[in-house]
Amino acid sequence: MKHELTLYTQTNCVYCDMMKTKLDQWGYRYNSVNIQEDAAGKSYVLSEGHRTVPQLYYGSTHINPNINTEEYTQSILEEYIGHLDSAHESI
């Protein structure tokens, strides 16, 4: 993994907790940014056009677009990461 995962969350968010549990179970390390406690994190999420959390980024690339958190799988995550890493290697 060449870039870091960043998960934007908020307090008392069932889907945020679900995404954290999935990432933990899959063995991924990630930075968690609670947008209720981090003004810069909230500004970033809003500037990217998001109105809900969780939002998962790999480096600066959003990697859970239009996917229900319940349906987000390890294979989806790995496909995004593999595709992005391959694209960076070819540059």
Summary of the structure (lengths in Angstrom):
residues: 91
radius of gyration: 12.8
end to end distance: 16.3
largest distance: 41.0
contacts: 224
relative contact order: 0.21
helix: 44%
strand: 16%
